[in-house]
Amino acid sequence: MSQRVRRATVEDATELAWLAAVTFPLACPPGSTPADQQAFIDAVLSAERFTAYLTDSARLLLVAHDDALPEPIGYTMLVEGEPTDAEVRAAITLRPTVELSKCYVLPGHHGQGVASALMAASLDAARRTGARGIWLGVNQLNERAQGFYRRTGFVRVGTKHFQVGDRLEDDFVLELAL
């Protein structure tokens, strides 16, 4: 497999929305309903929302490709600036900071180094902003993602809530010094 990571452009919005709709449910806890997941996808992960994200100067989206496939196989989204969530602001210790808002890989590509390549590119991009740290929220029941983030060097610094449809989920806040 020949894979590459590149900066996403507005032309990628539709494919990113498709990728997000496929991968977001994988990160949801068992009690999350398909209706709640779909409500979140419709509200936050539509092509229109990705178009807005891609034109927002505080955001950077990276997309991973396998050169043998027509569609993207993973993506990340970084958000520069002070967190808007009070629980996160209280938990993180490093400033300035960047949020790793999204980090997803298609199921058939797990364990192939795609997430590691996306993470390396994301950390490099975060460092270039001058940030001292990077943080993320991960569902408390998502052991697979937590293990990946621990192996990358993230440490748990707090907790926060995350709304998925009508359901309020519990997330860990993780942070990494850049």
C-alpha positions as CSV (number, residue, x, y, z in Angstrom):
1,M,0.0,0.0,0.0
2,S,1.3,3.4,-0.9
3,Q,-0.2,6.0,1.4
4,R,0.1,9.7,1.7
5,V,-1.2,12.5,3.9
6,R,-2.0,15.9,2.4
7,R,-3.8,19.1,3.4
8,A,-7.5,18.9,2.5
9,T,-9.1,21.5,0.2
10,V,-12.7,22.7,-0.3
11,E,-12.9,20.2,-3.1
12,D,-12.6,17.4,-0.5
13,A,-15.7,18.4,1.5
14,T,-18.0,15.8,0.0
15,E,-15.6,13.0,0.4
16,L,-14.7,14.1,3.9
17,A,-18.4,14.1,4.8
18,W,-18.8,10.6,3.5
19,L,-15.7,9.4,5.4
20,A,-17.0,11.1,8.6
21,A,-20.4,9.4,8.2
22,V,-18.7,6.0,7.9
23,T,-16.1,6.5,10.7
24,F,-17.9,8.5,13.4
25,P,-20.2,5.7,14.6
26,L,-17.1,3.6,15.3
27,A,-16.0,6.0,18.0
28,C,-19.4,6.1,19.7
29,P,-20.1,4.1,22.9
30,P,-22.4,1.1,22.8
31,G,-25.3,3.0,24.3
32,S,-25.3,5.6,21.5
33,T,-28.3,5.1,19.2
34,P,-28.1,5.2,15.4
35,A,-30.6,8.1,15.5
36,D,-28.3,10.1,17.9
37,Q,-25.3,9.3,15.7
38,Q,-27.1,10.4,12.6
39,A,-28.3,13.6,14.2
40,F,-24.7,14.4,15.0
41,I,-23.5,13.5,11.5
42,D,-26.2,15.7,10.0
43,A,-25.5,18.6,12.2
44,V,-21.7,18.5,12.4
45,L,-20.3,16.3,9.6
46,S,-22.2,17.3,6.5
47,A,-20.5,18.4,3.3
48,E,-21.7,22.0,4.0
49,R,-20.0,21.9,7.5
50,F,-16.8,20.5,6.0
51,T,-16.8,23.3,3.4
52,A,-17.1,25.8,6.3
53,Y,-14.3,24.0,8.3
54,L,-12.1,24.0,5.2
55,T,-12.5,27.8,4.8
56,D,-11.9,28.6,8.5
57,S,-8.4,29.9,9.0
58,A,-8.3,28.5,12.5
59,R,-8.8,24.9,11.2
60,L,-6.6,22.6,9.3
61,L,-7.8,19.3,7.8
62,L,-5.5,16.6,6.7
63,V,-6.6,13.6,4.6
64,A,-4.9,10.2,4.1
65,H,-5.1,8.3,0.8
66,D,-4.0,4.9,-0.4
67,D,-2.9,5.5,-3.9
68,A,-4.6,2.3,-5.1
69,L,-8.0,3.6,-3.9
70,P,-10.2,6.5,-5.2
71,E,-11.6,7.5,-1.8
72,P,-9.8,8.9,1.2
73,I,-9.0,6.4,4.0
74,G,-8.6,8.8,7.0
75,Y,-8.6,12.3,8.2
76,T,-7.8,14.7,11.0
77,M,-8.9,18.2,11.9
78,L,-6.9,20.6,14.0
79,V,-8.5,23.7,15.6
80,E,-6.2,26.5,16.8
81,G,-7.0,28.7,19.8
82,E,-8.4,28.6,23.3
83,P,-11.0,25.9,23.9
84,T,-14.6,27.1,24.1
85,D,-15.6,24.3,26.5
86,A,-15.1,25.4,30.1
87,E,-14.3,21.8,31.2
88,V,-11.5,21.6,28.7
89,R,-10.1,25.1,29.6
90,A,-9.9,24.0,33.2
91,A,-8.3,20.6,32.4
92,I,-5.5,21.5,29.9
93,T,-2.2,22.9,31.2
94,L,-0.3,23.9,28.0
95,R,-1.0,27.1,26.1
96,P,-1.1,28.2,23.4
97,T,-2.9,25.0,22.4
98,V,-4.4,23.2,19.4
99,E,-7.3,20.8,19.5
100,L,-7.1,17.5,17.6
101,S,-10.9,17.6,16.9
102,K,-11.1,14.6,14.6
103,C,-8.9,11.6,13.9
104,Y,-10.6,8.8,12.0
105,V,-9.5,5.9,9.7
106,L,-11.7,3.6,7.7
107,P,-12.2,0.3,9.4
108,G,-10.5,-1.8,6.6
109,H,-7.3,0.3,7.1
110,H,-6.9,0.0,10.9
111,G,-3.5,-1.4,11.9
112,Q,-1.8,-0.3,8.7
113,G,-0.1,2.8,9.9
114,V,-2.6,5.3,8.5
115,A,-3.5,6.7,12.0
116,S,0.2,7.0,12.8
117,A,0.9,8.9,9.6
118,L,-2.1,11.2,10.2
119,M,-1.0,11.8,13.8
120,A,2.6,12.6,12.8
121,A,1.5,15.1,10.2
122,S,-1.0,16.6,12.6
123,L,1.6,17.0,15.4
124,D,4.0,18.6,12.9
125,A,1.2,21.0,11.8
126,A,0.3,21.8,15.4
127,R,4.0,22.6,16.2
128,R,4.2,25.0,13.2
129,T,1.4,27.1,14.8
130,G,3.7,27.8,17.8
131,A,1.4,25.9,20.2
132,R,3.0,24.4,23.3
133,G,0.4,21.6,23.5
134,I,-2.3,19.7,21.7
135,W,-5.4,18.2,23.3
136,L,-8.3,16.0,22.3
137,G,-11.5,14.5,23.7
138,V,-12.1,10.7,23.5
139,N,-15.1,8.8,24.7
140,Q,-14.4,7.0,28.0
141,L,-15.5,3.7,26.6
142,N,-13.4,3.9,23.4
143,E,-10.4,1.8,24.5
144,R,-9.0,1.3,21.1
145,A,-8.6,5.1,20.5
146,Q,-7.4,5.7,24.1
147,G,-4.6,3.1,23.5
148,F,-3.5,4.7,20.3
149,Y,-3.4,8.1,22.0
150,R,-1.5,6.8,25.0
151,R,1.1,5.2,22.6
152,T,1.4,8.6,20.9
153,G,2.2,10.2,24.3
154,F,-1.1,11.8,25.2
155,V,-1.9,11.8,28.9
156,R,-5.3,12.2,30.6
157,V,-5.7,15.6,32.2
158,G,-9.5,15.8,32.8
159,T,-13.0,15.0,31.7
160,K,-15.7,16.7,29.6
161,H,-19.1,16.1,28.2
162,F,-19.9,15.6,24.5
163,Q,-23.4,15.9,23.0
164,V,-24.3,13.2,20.4
165,G,-27.9,13.8,19.3
166,D,-30.0,13.7,22.5
167,R,-27.4,11.9,24.5
168,L,-24.7,13.4,26.7
169,E,-21.5,11.3,26.5
170,D,-18.5,11.3,28.9
171,D,-15.1,12.0,27.4
172,F,-11.6,12.0,28.7
173,V,-9.5,15.1,27.9
174,L,-6.0,14.1,26.8
175,E,-3.1,16.4,26.3
176,L,0.4,16.2,24.7
177,A,3.3,18.6,25.0
178,L,4.6,19.7,21.6
